């Protein structure tokens, strides 16, 4: 494997890890549920928020941390 092929394989793996999990805000009645959604679109609740702005901020922060980790 050449260095360029190795770098491309690492980048592909990083991109796949980023796409696996996303944090998404879902409205639920008068609250907003922060969910963790996987590549198969299965999700589970992480936290409830009263304000949509706060929920969106938490989702953006967690998605950014996930990208930095990858």
Backbone as numpy.savetxt, mean C-alpha at the origin, in Angstrom:
# Nx Ny Nz CAx CAy CAz Cx Cy Cz
24.63 -14.23 -15.29 23.77 -13.06 -15.29 24.67 -11.83 -15.29
24.43 -10.96 -16.23 25.23 -9.73 -16.33 24.77 -8.75 -15.26
25.60 -7.75 -14.96 25.19 -6.74 -13.98 23.90 -6.01 -14.37
23.71 -5.76 -15.67 22.49 -5.08 -16.11 21.27 -5.97 -15.91
21.41 -7.26 -16.19 20.31 -8.19 -15.99 19.99 -8.32 -14.50
21.02 -8.34 -13.67 20.82 -8.41 -12.23 20.10 -7.18 -11.72
20.51 -6.00 -12.17 19.86 -4.75 -11.76 18.40 -4.73 -12.21
18.13 -5.21 -13.41 16.75 -5.26 -13.91 15.91 -6.23 -13.08
16.48 -7.36 -12.69 15.76 -8.33 -11.88 15.45 -7.76 -10.50
16.40 -7.04 -9.91 16.16 -6.40 -8.61 15.06 -5.35 -8.71
15.09 -4.56 -9.78 14.06 -3.53 -9.97 12.69 -4.16 -10.17
12.61 -5.26 -10.91 11.34 -5.95 -11.11 10.80 -6.50 -9.79
11.69 -7.04 -8.97 11.28 -7.56 -7.67 10.79 -6.44 -6.77
11.47 -5.31 -6.78 11.05 -4.15 -5.98 9.68 -3.66 -6.42
9.46 -3.56 -7.72 8.17 -3.12 -8.24 7.06 -4.09 -7.86
7.34 -5.37 -7.88 6.34 -6.37 -7.50 5.97 -6.25 -6.03
6.97 -5.98 -5.17 6.68 -5.82 -3.75 5.83 -4.59 -3.50
6.08 -3.52 -4.23 5.30 -2.30 -4.06 3.85 -2.54 -4.46
3.62 -3.29 -5.51 2.27 -3.52 -6.01 1.49 -4.54 -5.20
2.14 -5.35 -4.41 1.44 -6.40 -3.67 0.43 -5.85 -2.68
0.81 -4.86 -1.93 -0.05 -4.35 -0.86 -0.25 -2.86 -1.04
-1.49 -2.42 -0.89 -1.81 -1.00 -0.92 -2.73 -0.71 0.26
-2.61 0.45 0.83 -3.51 0.89 1.88 -4.55 1.80 1.24
-5.82 1.49 1.47 -6.92 2.16 0.81 -7.95 2.60 1.85
-8.54 3.77 1.65 -9.58 4.26 2.55 -10.94 3.94 1.95
-11.81 3.33 2.76 -13.15 2.95 2.32 -14.17 3.62 3.22
-15.11 4.40 2.64 -16.16 4.99 3.49 -17.06 3.89 4.05
-17.43 4.03 5.30 -18.30 3.05 5.95 -19.23 3.79 6.90
-20.40 4.10 6.42 -21.36 4.86 7.23 -20.83 6.26 7.48
-20.72 6.64 8.74 -20.23 7.97 9.07 -18.73 7.97 9.42
-18.05 6.85 9.19 -16.61 6.74 9.47 -15.89 6.31 8.20
-14.58 6.22 8.32 -13.74 5.82 7.19 -12.80 4.72 7.67
-12.79 3.62 6.94 -12.00 2.46 7.31 -10.73 2.42 6.46
-9.59 2.38 7.12 -8.31 2.21 6.44 -8.10 0.71 6.28
-7.98 0.24 5.03 -7.82 -1.18 4.77 -6.49 -1.46 4.11
-6.02 -2.66 4.31 -4.78 -3.13 3.68 -5.21 -4.13 2.61
-5.00 -3.78 1.34 -5.48 -4.59 0.22 -4.30 -5.25 -0.48
-4.39 -6.56 -0.72 -3.30 -7.28 -1.39 -3.54 -7.33 -2.90
-2.65 -7.98 -3.61 -2.72 -8.06 -5.06 -3.95 -8.78 -5.57
-4.54 -9.66 -4.77 -5.75 -10.38 -5.15 -7.01 -9.59 -4.78
-6.83 -8.34 -4.36 -7.90 -7.42 -3.98 -8.65 -7.88 -2.73
-8.03 -8.74 -1.93 -8.58 -9.09 -0.62 -8.12 -8.01 0.34
-8.97 -7.64 1.28 -8.57 -6.58 2.19 -9.01 -6.91 3.61
-8.34 -6.23 4.53 -8.72 -6.34 5.94 -8.59 -4.96 6.55
-9.44 -4.69 7.50 -9.44 -3.38 8.15 -8.23 -3.21 9.05
-7.71 -2.00 9.03 -6.56 -1.68 9.87 -6.96 -0.72 10.97
-7.70 0.35 10.61 -8.08 1.35 11.60 -9.30 2.11 11.11
-10.07 2.66 12.05 -11.22 3.49 11.74 -10.87 4.94 12.00
-11.35 5.83 11.14 -11.12 7.26 11.31 -12.45 8.00 11.17
-12.61 9.09 11.90 -13.81 9.91 11.80 -13.68 10.87 10.63
-12.49 11.35 10.37 -12.24 12.32 9.31 -11.62 11.63 8.09
-12.16 11.91 6.91 -11.60 11.33 5.70 -10.20 11.87 5.42
-9.95 13.13 5.75 -8.63 13.71 5.53 -7.58 12.98 6.34
-7.90 12.64 7.58 -6.95 11.91 8.43 -6.72 10.50 7.90
-7.78 9.84 7.45 -7.65 8.50 6.90 -6.81 8.52 5.62
-7.05 9.50 4.75 -6.26 9.62 3.52 -4.79 9.89 3.83
-4.53 10.72 4.82 -3.16 11.01 5.22 -2.46 9.76 5.75
-3.16 8.97 6.57 -2.59 7.73 7.10 -2.30 6.75 5.96
-3.21 6.63 5.01 -2.99 5.73 3.87 -1.80 6.18 3.04
-1.70 7.48 2.78 -0.57 8.00 2.00 0.75 7.74 2.72
0.77 7.95 4.03 1.99 7.73 4.81 2.40 6.25 4.77
1.44 5.35 4.99 1.76 3.92 4.99 2.20 3.45 3.60
1.57 3.94 2.55 1.99 3.56 1.20 3.39 4.08 0.90
3.70 5.28 1.36 5.04 5.85 1.14 6.09 5.05 1.92
5.79 4.69 3.15 6.73 3.89 3.94 6.97 2.54 3.29
5.92 1.96 2.74 6.04 0.66 2.06 6.95 0.78 0.85
6.81 1.87 0.08 7.66 2.07 -1.09 9.11 2.29 -0.69
9.33 3.05 0.38 10.70 3.28 0.85 11.34 1.98 1.34
10.53 1.11 1.96 11.04 -0.14 2.47 11.47 -1.07 1.33
10.70 -1.03 0.24 11.00 -1.90 -0.91 12.27 -1.41 -1.56
